[in-house]
Amino acid sequence: MKLPPIRVRYQTIEVGNIDIHLCTLRDKQQFSDPQGEADDIGISSASWPLFGVIWPSSVVLANHMLDYDIAEKRILEIGCGMALSSLLLNERLADITATDYHPEVNFFLDRNTNLNNGKAIAFERVDWANDISQLGQFDLIIGSDLLYEDEHVALLANFIQNHAKPQCDVIIVDPDRGRKNKLDRLMSGFDFISSYIKPAHTDYLVDKYKGSILRFSRTAQIISQPKNN
């Protein structure tokens, strides 16, 4: 695959004692859509580069996943962008699948997987509003900084429900954009119990992190039973 005509940078993110090597966009001024593929699916030139840089919430999520129990879990990362957590979990030999809407994500995921000498990470480009994916269901669903548009909250909740096993945990790192209560209400309708925590020891970030880790959990025993007529 040929690198798009954009400027990139190479960096290493330390997650605990694991080094994740990344090729990312040089900055948020990069743009390349010569075939109009991104424009056709509603990604503007202003939002095009947002997938390709490392955001603080993604670093928090990766650190949260460093010691997370992944044994025998099928894991899905939603809106992965540079897929830092997927790459970290791949280093831990997890069963990880990454997804995103942006047409260039798969290119960078393959490139960065090779940079880290990892096994291939399953990827599917998905549209929350038109979910025709064949992903199946997962034991653990993760994501970071996903609640950036009001209309995305219901789409996200429904996408999670579509791909959550009856017993499932969901971890979303959110920089507190003011939409977590709406997501909480929607997830409660799918029988998830929620809790929020503030990430501890975020000295790996340049600035203090003001967001939260949203945790949603559902067990097979608490799923609502259909009412008898």
Secondary structure, 3 states (H helix, E strand, C coil): CCCCCCCEEEEEEEECCEEEEEEEECCCCCCCCCCCHHHHCCCCCCCHHHHHCCCHHHHHHHHHHCCCCCCCCEEEEECCCCCHHHHHHHHCCCEEEEEECCCCHHHHHHHHHHHCCCCCCEEEECCHHHCCCCCCCEEEEEEECCCCCHHHHHHHHHHHHHHEEEEEEEEEEECCCCCHHHHHHHHHHCCCEEEEECCCCCCCCCCCCCCEEEEEEECHHHCCCCCCC
